[in-house]
């Protein structure tokens, strides 16, 4: 009752203020039971569940296009054990299945010609009526269908005022304001961004970078200079200097002069980002790889030296999606990951982030332009790569380039419960499961440096298989009660760096988004803080929603 009265007072104050400061007739204040910030897959699914539970919900999205990575190029879904994917997440993949049952979905390829398997991930599961691999535009259309069917109010291109936009009282968020001046008032809030901006602006504790192994009693966190578990490292010795053998000539582009650090120690470095590229070898739907706005062929000298070592794995992650397209991901020691160039991204201003994103775009466009045109690249590689290009019918308003940079990791909340590798690897039981994960502990490279023998090397690439699916604790999506009592964080959840490498999969984000919205609705109904939600009630509701909480 006291909180309700206070919220009305705050709302009245905003109304008076905006009446004096805004143009006549403009609506600048919006009120709902649940306010979701972030148009990612988690944000959309959270909105759908909140609406189905009868709550008034508003989705505030910095992005114009919804779906995050799921509609941004990551169509070759990293799933792990598909049996743990339930609820609305499974419904999304069922809708993908239904989409590709339509004859007109197969414009550039016959349905029968599309294989059912691709590097271990079955595309179509007819018995379960799900499909796990898809084109970007198909995923975006499904996201938009979900929004339309559930009549969810969406405000796009609305960016949180991170400095002074969040209003809190007695440990609760009352409202937040966007840079356009709009104010969103709610009873519960969900931060569904990849960056955790609402969480950070609400003064909730978080971590950036890798924890030392001793912090949570882990093995695979921190610096790992002697671990090479994938083929994303330099297997042969390559000179790191501009003039081979001459240290005074300076290091090649992208190689750090700093020490990589001590094994097992923590740092503030992040696993690399990239764009998941949608490519095609269909001449009718292909445009040539464009030359970037900024291009310097010398930036790729290290790659040229790698080719001289007869490296031949370039096409190993051109994973096939329907209609003769790919989800092309990083692969190898020098690839689409822009290693070491994202450390400042989580805390950067919006303008600084745009600059970092543009640098990643220039790097990646330059990479493919270099491989298509530079004579230092073996002729057979150039010839084959020139049969590929960007898909003409994807991301059409963005020059056919993916809109969403793959933010593999940014801020991570330090909440009521911290997920670690011990839970992922089954060493420790998980209390109050609200969903499941099953993917390996997976971290991309974090830095590129000169090793003790004077050659170039990458560090940070980890891949440790989870022995079985594991639960994800409710406490990992809620802040500490002393910090915020009406916020849930299903994407930048409470997890160590290395555990996040398993959790950070798009199906898991959808699962956690649905569970967050369900918990928020229950907190409203029972008039309690998110930390005080009756878990038995929550568990029963999630099970009725066909969420899978344990095997």
Buried (B, 14 or more C-beta within 10 A) or exposed (E): EEBEEBBEEBBEEBEEEBEEEBEEEEEBBBBBBBBBBBBBBBBBBBBBBBBBBEBBBBBBBBBEBBBBBBBBBBBBBBBBBBBBBBBBBBBBBBBBBEBBEEEEBBBBBEBEEBEEEBEEBBBBBEEBEBBBBBBBBBBBBBBBEBBEEBEBBBBEEBBBBBEEBBBBEEBBBBBBBBBEEBBBBBBBBBBBBBBBBBBBBBEBBBBBBBBBBEBBEBBBBBBBBEBBBBEBBBEEEBBBBBEEEEEEEEBBEBBBEEEBBEEBBBBEBBBBBBBBBBBBBBEEBBEEBBBBEEBEEEBBBBBBBBBEEEBEEBEEBBBBBBBBBBBBBBBBBBBBBBBBBBBBBBBBEEEEBEEBBBBBBBBBBBBBBBBBBBEBBBEEBBEBBEEBBBBBBBBEEEEBBBBBBBBBBBBBBBBBBBBBBBBBBEBBEBEBBBBBBBBBBBBBBBBBBBBEEEEBBBBBBBBBBBEEBBBBBBBBBBBBBEBBBBBBBBBBBBBBBBBBBBBBBBBBBBBBBBBBBBBBBBBBBEEBBBBEBEBEBBBEBBEEBEBBBEE
